[in-house]
């Protein structure tokens, strides 16, 4: 993971020095998130939102690097049975994705890249449960965007968690890694570039 982040930083640094142009923007939209993994049972998606800003650094006409800074409300709903109903676990992150973006045609792009998430708060039924979750989360994004105009676009992105999120998760082997709880998030965004 460290190699991926260092590579992304190197690409960004190269991009800043050789960039054709840099445009800044704001974005926001809906999240459909869940906590998934081998030991997670009876979970359902939770609807949240995200909002933040980004910089699109054009390297060539077709290729850009896009770092973002997003507040993201994520989590999951867990079924506890007919007596207790469903329990929501709400996780709020400051997410920092760094995406490689390729324009297939001027109005359509695809993107992929790593993401660092910093846990801001964690609540379950109004109670603070932040101590039960790791303060840092790593994920990987894939997505696509469609541009209505040069400034206005819509984007669909999926983020798969690649690090366990539970504080007590001790991962010693591949099986324990796959059986650990991780974030999963589908985001639909509307973005505006200045």
C-alpha positions in Angstrom: 0.0 0.0 0.0 2.9 2.4 0.8 4.3 1.8 -2.7 0.9 2.7 -4.2 0.7 5.9 -2.2 4.3 6.9 -3.0 3.7 6.1 -6.7 0.6 8.3 -6.7 2.5 11.2 -5.0 5.3 10.8 -7.6 2.8 10.9 -10.5 1.1 14.0 -8.9 4.4 15.8 -8.5 5.3 15.0 -12.1 1.8 16.1 -13.2 2.2 19.5 -11.5 5.4 20.2 -13.2 4.3 19.1 -16.7 0.6 19.8 -16.5 -1.1 21.6 -19.4 -3.7 23.1 -17.1 -5.2 22.7 -13.7 -8.9 23.2 -12.9 -10.5 23.2 -9.5 -14.0 22.1 -8.7 -16.6 21.1 -6.1 -18.7 17.9 -6.0 -21.3 16.3 -3.9 -23.8 13.4 -4.1 -25.2 10.2 -2.7 -23.4 7.2 -1.1 -24.7 3.7 -1.0 -22.3 2.1 1.5 -22.0 -1.2 3.4 -19.6 -3.0 5.6 -18.6 -6.3 4.0 -16.2 -9.2 4.6 -16.2 -12.8 5.5 -17.2 -12.4 9.1 -19.8 -9.7 8.5 -23.4 -11.1 8.4 -26.9 -9.6 8.1 -25.7 -6.2 6.8 -27.6 -4.0 4.4 -26.6 -0.8 2.6 -26.9 2.5 4.2 -27.7 5.7 2.2 -25.3 8.6 3.0 -23.7 11.6 1.2 -20.4 13.1 0.2 -19.3 16.6 -0.4 -15.9 18.2 -1.2 -13.5 19.6 -3.7 -11.0 18.4 -6.3 -8.3 19.5 -8.7 -8.1 18.1 -12.2 -4.5 18.3 -13.4 -4.3 17.7 -17.1 -1.1 15.9 -18.2 -2.2 15.5 -21.8 -5.5 16.1 -23.7 -6.7 12.6 -22.7 -5.0 12.0 -19.3 -5.3 13.8 -16.0 -4.6 13.3 -12.3 -7.4 14.2 -9.9 -6.7 14.5 -6.2 -9.9 15.1 -4.1 -10.8 16.0 -0.5 -14.2 14.6 0.5 -16.4 14.4 3.6 -18.1 11.1 3.3 -21.0 9.7 5.4 -20.8 5.9 5.2 -21.7 2.8 7.2 -24.1 -0.1 7.2 -27.4 -1.3 8.6 -27.3 -4.6 10.6 -30.3 -6.8 11.1 -30.6 -8.0 14.7 -33.8 -9.9 14.5 -37.5 -9.1 15.1 -37.2 -8.1 18.7 -34.5 -5.4 18.3 -35.0 -4.3 14.7 -32.1 -2.9 12.6 -29.1 -1.1 13.9 -27.3 1.6 11.9 -23.5 2.0 12.2 -22.6 5.4 10.8 -19.0 6.1 9.9 -17.9 9.6 8.8 -14.6 9.9 6.9 -12.4 12.5 5.4 -11.5 10.7 2.2 -8.5 11.6 0.0 -8.6 9.8 -3.3 -6.0 10.3 -6.0 -7.3 9.2 -9.4 -5.8 8.6 -12.7 -8.4 9.9 -15.2 -8.5 9.0 -18.9 -10.8 10.7 -21.4 -12.1 8.1 -23.9 -13.9 10.9 -25.7 -14.2 14.5 -24.6 -17.5 13.9 -22.8 -16.7 10.5 -21.2 -13.9 9.6 -18.8 -12.9 6.5 -16.8 -10.9 6.7 -13.5 -9.1 4.6 -11.0 -6.8 5.1 -8.0 -6.1 4.7 -4.3 -7.9 6.4 -1.5 -6.9 7.2 2.1 -9.7 7.7 4.6 -9.4 9.3 8.0 -12.2 8.3 10.4 -13.8 11.5 11.9 -16.6 9.8 13.9 -18.4 6.5 14.3 -21.8 6.2 15.9 -24.3 3.3 16.4 -27.8 4.2 17.6 -26.4 7.6 18.8 -23.6 6.1 20.8 -20.0 6.9 20.1 -18.2 3.7 18.9 -15.1 5.2 17.3 -12.8 3.2 19.6 -14.1 0.0 17.8 -12.8 1.2 14.4 -9.3 1.9 12.9 -8.6 5.6 12.5 -7.3 5.1 8.9 -8.9 3.2 6.0 -7.4 2.4 2.6 -9.5 1.8 -0.5 -9.3 1.6 -4.2 -11.6 3.4 -6.6 -12.9 2.7 -10.1 -15.4 4.9 -11.9 -16.6 6.8 -14.9 -17.8 10.3 -15.6 -20.0 12.0 -18.2 -19.7 15.7 -19.0 -22.9 17.6 -19.9 -20.8 20.8 -20.5 -17.2 21.7 -20.1 -17.9 22.5 -16.4 -20.7 20.2 -15.3 -20.4 16.5 -15.0 -22.0 13.4 -13.3 -19.8 10.6 -11.9 -20.4 7.0 -10.7 -17.6 5.5 -8.6 -17.2 2.3 -6.6 -14.7 2.2 -3.7 -13.7 -1.2 -2.3 -12.0 -1.2 1.1 -8.6 -2.9 1.0 -7.8 -2.6 4.8 -9.8 -4.0 7.7 -11.8 -1.3 9.6 -12.3 -3.0 13.0 -9.9 -1.9 15.6 -9.5 -5.5 17.0 -8.8 -7.1 13.6 -5.5 -8.9 13.8 -4.6 -10.0 10.3 -1.9 -12.6 10.3 -2.6 -14.5 7.1 -4.6 -14.3 3.9 -7.7 -16.1 5.3 -8.0 -13.6 8.2 -7.6 -10.7 5.7 -10.5 -11.9 3.6 -12.6 -12.6 6.7 -12.1 -9.0 8.1 -14.7 -6.3 7.8 -14.1 -3.6 5.1 -15.8 -0.6 3.7 -17.7 -0.8 0.4 -19.2 2.4 -1.2 -21.0 3.2 -4.4 -21.1 7.0 -5.0 -23.1 9.1 -7.5 -21.8 12.6 -7.8 -22.5 15.9 -9.5 -19.4 18.0 -10.1 -18.7 21.5 -11.2 -15.3 22.7 -12.5 -14.4 26.4 -12.3 
